[in-house]
């Protein structure tokens, strides 16, 4: 069996493990971004984390939808974007880090390899938006690359 996928590690952000990839780099119809790290609660108060995690997920989806407006970015099918944010809220407590994984899948209108300069720049813009304007500005969690 021939392996067609391509995966690239990104090290631009110190508090996150990031991977960009595609299932088939020769005939790329979708690309994914995987952001993982450890979320540490910032307050000892009892907080309803299920709602907070849903709000973060919604902000990411809405930001991507706005960014990939079809008139501005015709390469990405904005209505088919998938965001899967996973933080297990049952184990969240102050002083303990919980694993966070966010996978974003973008479906493309045109075939663009994930390792092309154009696509890499586009994905870097998405990463910058998700990390710097949503995750880092979240007042409930501080994110770390490692558990300790």
C-alpha positions in Angstrom: 0.0 0.0 0.0 1.3 3.4 -0.9 1.4 6.1 1.8 0.1 9.4 0.3 -0.4 11.5 3.4 1.8 14.3 4.6 2.3 15.5 8.1 4.3 18.5 9.3 5.2 19.5 12.8 5.0 23.2 13.7 7.1 24.7 16.5 6.1 28.4 16.3 4.0 28.2 19.6 5.8 27.3 22.8 2.7 26.1 24.8 1.2 23.8 22.2 2.1 20.6 20.2 1.0 21.3 16.6 0.7 19.1 13.6 -0.5 20.0 10.1 -1.4 17.3 7.6 -3.4 15.8 4.8 -4.6 12.3 4.1 -3.5 12.5 0.4 -1.0 15.1 -0.4 -1.0 14.5 -4.2 -4.8 14.9 -4.5 -5.5 16.9 -1.4 -9.2 17.6 -0.8 -8.8 18.3 2.9 -6.2 19.3 5.4 -6.1 19.1 9.2 -4.6 21.0 12.1 -4.1 19.3 15.4 -3.4 21.4 18.4 -2.7 19.7 21.7 -1.5 20.7 25.1 -2.4 20.8 28.8 -5.1 23.1 30.1 -4.6 24.4 33.7 -7.6 26.1 35.4 -6.8 29.7 36.5 -9.2 30.0 39.4 -10.1 28.0 42.4 -13.8 28.9 42.1 -16.3 26.2 41.2 -16.9 26.9 37.5 -19.2 25.1 35.0 -16.4 24.0 32.6 -18.8 22.2 30.2 -20.2 25.7 29.2 -16.7 27.2 29.0 -15.4 24.5 26.7 -18.5 24.7 24.5 -17.9 28.5 24.3 -14.3 28.1 23.2 -15.4 25.5 20.6 -18.0 27.9 19.3 -15.6 30.8 19.1 -13.1 28.7 17.1 -15.9 27.6 14.6 -17.2 31.2 14.3 -13.8 32.7 13.7 -13.0 30.1 11.0 -16.4 30.7 9.4 -15.7 34.4 9.3 -12.1 33.9 8.1 -13.1 31.6 5.2 -15.8 33.8 3.8 -16.1 32.5 0.2 -15.5 35.9 -1.4 -12.2 36.4 0.5 -10.9 32.8 0.7 -12.3 30.7 -2.2 -9.9 27.9 -1.4 -11.7 26.6 1.7 -15.3 25.3 1.9 -16.3 27.3 5.0 -19.6 25.4 5.6 -17.8 22.1 5.8 -15.2 23.0 8.4 -15.0 20.6 11.3 -13.8 21.6 14.8 -13.3 19.0 17.4 -12.2 20.5 20.8 -11.7 17.8 23.5 -11.1 18.7 27.1 -12.6 16.2 29.6 -14.5 18.5 32.0 -15.1 15.8 34.5 -11.4 15.8 35.6 -10.8 19.6 35.6 -9.8 21.0 39.0 -7.6 23.8 40.2 -3.9 22.9 40.4 -4.2 20.0 38.0 -3.6 20.1 34.2 -6.0 18.4 31.9 -5.2 17.2 28.4 -6.6 19.3 25.6 -6.8 18.3 21.9 -8.3 20.4 19.1 -8.5 19.0 15.6 -9.6 21.3 12.8 -10.4 19.8 9.4 -10.7 22.1 6.4 -12.2 20.9 3.1 -10.8 22.5 0.0 -12.3 23.7 -3.2 -8.9 23.4 -5.0 -6.2 20.8 -4.6 -3.4 22.3 -2.6 -0.7 20.2 -1.0 -0.3 20.8 2.7 3.5 21.4 2.3 3.1 24.1 -0.4 4.2 27.5 0.7 0.7 29.0 -0.1 -1.1 26.4 2.0 1.4 26.5 4.8 0.9 30.3 5.0 -2.9 29.9 5.1 -2.6 27.3 7.9 -0.2 29.5 9.8 -2.8 32.3 9.7 -5.4 29.9 11.1 -3.1 28.7 13.9 -2.3 32.3 14.8 -5.9 33.2 15.0 -7.0 30.2 17.0 -4.1 30.3 19.5 -3.4 34.0 19.9 -7.0 35.4 19.7 -9.0 32.5 21.3 -6.9 30.1 23.4 -4.3 32.5 24.8 -7.0 35.1 25.6 -9.2 32.7 27.5 -9.4 33.7 31.2 -10.3 30.3 32.5 -7.3 28.3 31.3 -3.6 28.6 30.8 -2.2 26.2 28.3 1.1 24.3 28.5 3.0 22.0 26.2 3.7 19.4 28.9 1.7 18.0 31.8 4.4 19.1 34.4 
